[in-house]
Structure formats: C-alpha cells, structure tokens
C-alpha cells in the first residue's frame, strides 16, 4: 500500500522512510551527488533544536541537511 508523500523536514527522530522525489531541481542535483537517491531507505537520527539541521542515516554515512533543504525532499513513510 502506498503511503502519502511527506516532506523530510516534517519527520520525527527515529522515523524510517524511502526517498521518493525532490521539489527543487538545483538541490535535487546536489542531493543525488551525495547519494540521496529515489528509492533509498533513510532514517532521521537527529533533529537540532531551534530549526537547526536534520541528520539522516543514508547507507553508510550520516548526511545533515538544513531544514529548508529537507523540505524539498519528498519521502514515503515505511511501516514500523
């Protein structure tokens, strides 16, 4: 069953999801080059306070995104 798409910036710590698409073409290229590919399973591992960066576990490394960058990544939530 397909879940509705959610912005990465709206997720809570510990949430696992699958990258679906991007809403900003410039950031899409940047994120693709860093390995954030559609279909990739990721997990939110840290949320900095006061709207700071979001850290995600991506394959074998941690990627940190500004909240506005994370808002351009559309993800599909994975069932627990």
C-alpha positions as CSV (number, residue, x, y, z in Angstrom):
1,X,0.0,0.0,0.0
2,X,1.4,3.4,-1.0
3,X,1.7,5.9,1.8
4,X,1.1,9.6,1.1
5,X,4.2,11.6,0.5
6,X,5.7,13.7,3.3
7,X,8.4,16.3,3.4
8,X,11.6,15.1,5.1
9,X,11.6,18.2,7.3
10,X,8.3,17.2,8.9
11,X,9.5,13.8,10.3
12,X,10.4,13.0,13.9
13,X,13.6,11.4,15.1
14,X,13.7,7.6,14.5
15,X,11.4,7.8,11.5
16,X,12.3,5.5,8.6
17,X,11.3,6.3,5.1
18,X,12.1,5.9,1.5
19,X,13.2,8.9,-0.7
20,X,10.6,9.5,-3.4
21,X,11.3,12.7,-5.2
22,X,12.6,16.3,-4.9
23,X,10.8,19.7,-5.4
24,X,13.9,21.8,-6.1
25,X,15.9,20.9,-9.2
26,X,19.1,22.6,-8.0
27,X,19.0,20.8,-4.6
28,X,18.0,17.6,-6.4
29,X,21.3,17.5,-8.3
30,X,23.3,18.3,-5.1
31,X,21.4,15.6,-3.1
32,X,21.8,13.0,-5.9
33,X,25.5,13.6,-6.0
34,X,25.6,13.0,-2.2
35,X,23.9,9.6,-2.6
36,X,20.3,10.6,-1.6
37,X,18.7,8.7,-4.4
38,X,15.0,7.9,-5.1
39,X,14.2,4.5,-3.6
40,X,16.9,4.8,-0.9
41,X,15.8,4.0,2.6
42,X,16.8,6.6,5.2
43,X,16.3,7.2,8.9
44,X,16.1,10.5,10.8
45,X,18.7,10.2,13.5
46,X,18.9,13.7,14.9
47,X,16.9,16.9,14.9
48,X,18.8,20.0,16.0
49,X,16.9,22.4,18.3
50,X,15.5,25.8,17.1
51,X,15.0,24.6,13.5
52,X,18.6,23.6,13.0
53,X,19.9,20.8,10.7
54,X,18.3,17.4,10.4
55,X,20.7,14.4,10.4
56,X,19.8,11.3,8.4
57,X,21.4,7.9,8.2
58,X,22.0,7.3,4.5
59,X,23.5,4.0,3.5
60,X,26.9,4.0,5.3
61,X,27.1,7.6,6.4
62,X,25.3,10.5,8.1
63,X,24.0,13.4,6.0
64,X,23.0,16.7,7.6
65,X,20.5,19.0,5.8
66,X,19.2,22.4,6.6
67,X,15.5,22.4,7.4
68,X,14.7,24.3,4.2
69,X,16.7,21.7,2.2
70,X,15.0,18.8,3.9
71,X,11.6,20.4,3.0
72,X,12.4,19.8,-0.7
73,X,12.8,16.0,-0.2
74,X,9.5,14.1,-0.5
75,X,9.5,10.7,1.2
76,X,7.2,7.7,1.7
77,X,7.0,6.6,5.3
78,X,7.8,2.9,6.0
79,X,5.6,0.9,8.2
80,X,7.1,0.1,11.6
